Amino acid sequence: MSDSSPRTWLVTGASSGFGRALTEAIIACGDVVVATARKPEAIEDLASRAPDQCHVLPLDVTQAGAPAAVVREALARVPCIDVLVNNAGRGLLGAVEECSEAEARACMELNFFAQLAMIHAILPHFRGRRSGHVIQMGAAAAIANYAGFGIYGAAKAATSSLVEALAQEVRPMGIKVTLVEPGPFRTDFIGRSMARAAVSLPEYEPTAGRFAQYLGKIDGHQPGNPHLAASLIVRMVLSGKPPMRLVLGKYAIDKTRRTFAARERELAQQEVEGAATDGP
Ligand SMILES: NC(=O)c1ccc[n+]([C@@H]2O[C@H](COP(=O)([O-])OP(=O)(O)OC[C@H]3O[C@@H](n4cnc5c(N)ncnc54)[C@H](OP(=O)(O)O)[C@@H]3O)[C@@H](O)[C@H]2O)c1
């Protein structure tokens, strides 16, 4: 956006990590934020420091009806919402076979259906104003997945695909969509925001088990700084020309390049025979 009037953002999962860092960056740039969290007390300090710029509302995004209610409640406090940051999320560690259907459904409920519910809740407002910006937190696991992250990566990939279609559908109405794809960042994600499959089978120790060990080792030492990511996201929104995808951190950038290069090599090998299957 090129004008300098303050925007209003609605952020989910603002209690820690990217959500809290974004709330701080939004306040710092002079914009207004409706910061939502399951435990609103975790962000009351930000609201008390900037009461005119930060409104705090309780929100568990997985509760039926809560996304629509929070948008109504937000619009009772602020005249409009310009940006939705669909950020709340949790991981699920475990091999595909180790994750129960209930664990998988809970992961999909939060990382896919609740994101969809927030998008459904905000779109009538954005359509009515013929403007708005949905920022969706994706994940490097959705670019190419790892053993041990099958269900989480599937939920994130489903959400990525959802917003890829959404971007094309709402562009003619002046609504923007950006998918943020972070690599490892120093947040609470690997710690308290990582569910683990209750079942652990020895056969998966060399694959999913090793990945879990790797995550345990990097926790607290992830290269990504959520405050630097938040200020880039804010600058990207303020630029008025946001990309459809924003890949964050060198790890995710290298991974994206490697993934595309591997696909290109594979495609080249199958091009002749694959194309020859077109026919009457
Ligand atoms: N950090 C990384 O390396 C990384 C990489 C790729 C993608 N991501 C994505 O980044 C997003 C933010 O995670 P983070 O890294 O900032 O981790 P984080 O510090 O653990 O933050 C996760 C946030 O999501 C909230 N949340 C979880 N379940 C919720 C629910 N049902 N309703 C409302 N809020 C809920 C948490 O709230 P509570 O305090 O109530 O638990 C917390 O505020 C997630 O979508 C995650 O998948 C993170």
The ligand as a Gaussian input file, in Angstrom:
#p B3LYP/6-31G(d) Opt

LIG

0 1
 N        9.110000     -21.516000      14.026000
 C        9.301000     -22.239000      12.960000
 O       10.379000     -22.786000      12.750000
 C        8.198000     -22.363000      11.959000
 C        8.532000     -22.851000      10.683000
 C        7.540000     -22.960000       9.742000
 C        6.239000     -22.567000      10.041000
 N        5.933000     -22.112000      11.293000
 C        4.547000     -21.702000      11.551000
 O        4.526000     -20.418000      12.167000
 C        3.290000     -20.277000      12.862000
 C        3.540000     -19.670000      14.238000
 O        4.304000     -20.575000      15.010000
 P        5.592000     -20.084000      15.817000
 O        6.763000     -20.596000      15.133000
 O        5.505000     -18.650000      16.108000
 O        5.433000     -20.963000      17.158000
 P        4.903000     -20.567000      18.604000
 O        5.774000     -19.539000      19.214000
 O        4.754000     -21.842000      19.324000
 O        3.479000     -19.918000      18.329000
 C        2.364000     -20.689000      17.975000
 C        1.151000     -19.847000      18.245000
 O       -0.030000     -20.537000      17.786000
 C       -0.973000     -20.464000      18.833000
 N       -1.995000     -21.514000      18.785000
 C       -1.846000     -22.859000      18.790000
 N       -3.045000     -23.466000      18.769000
 C       -3.978000     -22.475000      18.754000
 C       -5.380000     -22.440000      18.730000
 N       -6.111000     -23.565000      18.723000
 N       -6.024000     -21.230000      18.700000
 C       -5.312000     -20.085000      18.713000
 N       -3.973000     -20.049000      18.762000
 C       -3.312000     -21.235000      18.773000
 C       -0.158000     -20.549000      20.111000
 O       -0.958000     -20.135000      21.198000
 P       -0.781000     -20.729000      22.703000
 O        0.221000     -19.809000      23.365000
 O       -2.150000     -20.618000      23.304000
 O       -0.298000     -22.141000      22.582000
 C        0.948000     -19.574000      19.743000
 O        0.532000     -18.255000      19.901000
 C        2.638000     -21.662000      12.902000
 O        1.606000     -21.684000      11.929000
 C        3.774000     -22.589000      12.502000
 O        3.294000     -23.755000      11.865000
 C        6.884000     -22.004000      12.258000

